Amino acid sequence: MTPVDPVALTADLVRCPSVTPAEGGALVLLEKLLSDGGFDCTRVDRGGVPNLYARWGRKGANRTFGFNGHTDVVPVGNESDWSVFPFGAAIKDGYLYGRGSTDMKSGVAAFAAAAIDFVTETPPDGAVVLAITGDEEGEALHGTTALLDWMQAQGEAMSVCLVGEPTCPDVMGEAMKIGRRGSLTAWFTVRGVQGHSAYPHRAKNPIPALARLVDRLSSHVLDEGTAHFDPSTLAVVTIDTGNPATNVIPAQCTAAVNVRFNDAHSSQAIVDWMGEEAGHVTDAFDVDVDIKVKVSGESFLTPPGDLSDLVSAAVAAETSVTPVMSTSGGTSDARFVKDHCPVVEFGLVGKTMHQVDECVSVEQIGQLKAIYKRILTDYFA
């Protein structure tokens, strides 16, 4: 069988306008390619979200190497700001342009190409799985979680998993991720009593109360960092009153904060602390404070060991760069996979992801395929 060209496959995927939650033809394309390569494929759509599960080898094999990725992309923004058609996959000066070229259709293409070549050339004693979602850039309610739920119900399992998100800040091979910070957003609504600004004693002004609360939250040092994580952070992202009148004390105002927390905390511990701080403000200002919280994911860590060593050695062999083990950045679907099996992340340089004129180095796509194929070879050796 002719080796699969990861650059051509990336281009084909970029030409699929798969803006979340649209499938755009991307999973149809992958299913055809993987089926032709000997993989058993199943669509695991849920809640209007397209997902694809593909396995080479028998279910319940003694060793199953898994890959998790996504083919959905963020919107292009103002198309007139692009120098190329966002879904045209134009190649210029050694770069392939298009929405999703970096995040992360090139990663999916590189692993699919590596996996097909690998099982064709040297069929392993075990199984290879691809779990590809169309909902990573969206709410992530029916994407990787749907795949994992289906796998559990069907008796499917991965022994280890590699997530192909871009992980390198500037140089190919310089970083891999062995964990991620947790993330939560909290919305605070402070309710007082509306009144005339000339008679403040007849009102209960919620604004000073909210200002005190926000100051208490943002001034607090959550921690100094842990062995594998930087210090946790809390960012105030909005304060809103919506009051156009200068002679009116408003009845309520709102604020929101986003917390990125390390493995020194659970989301519940942070929510409990916020509740205590809100209680202090309630008592001091005689106002009501309501809190609404959305937890995007808990902090997690895959301790350095066999899996990270495997990936690190393959990266170093193909790039002459030994990746640092990082836990920086935002969330990824690895936060769901970590409850299923050990998981690490490695992908190419992600400097242009989500930007206008998103692009990927053609050379790096080839390097990534070589790295992924070496990982598979060494895992099953």
Secondary structure, 3 states (H helix, E strand, C coil): CCCCCHHHHHHHHHCCCCECCCCCCHHHHHHHHHHHCCCEEEECCECCECEEEEEECCCCCCCEEEEEEECCECCCCCHHHCCCCCCCCCEECCEEECCCHHHHHHHHHHHHHHHHHHHHHCCCCCEEEEEEECCCCCCCCCCHHHHHHHHHHHCCCCCEEEECCCCECCCCCCEEECEECEEEEEEEEEECECEECCCHHHCECHHHHHHHHHHHHHHCCCCCCCCCCCCCEEEEEEEECCCCCCCEECCEEEEEEEEEECCCCCHHHHHHHHHHHHHHHHHHHCCEEEEEEEEEECCEECCCCHHHHHHHHHHHHHHCCCCEEECCCCCCCHHHHCCCCCEEECCCECCCCCCCCCEEEHHHHHHHHHHHHHHHHHHHC
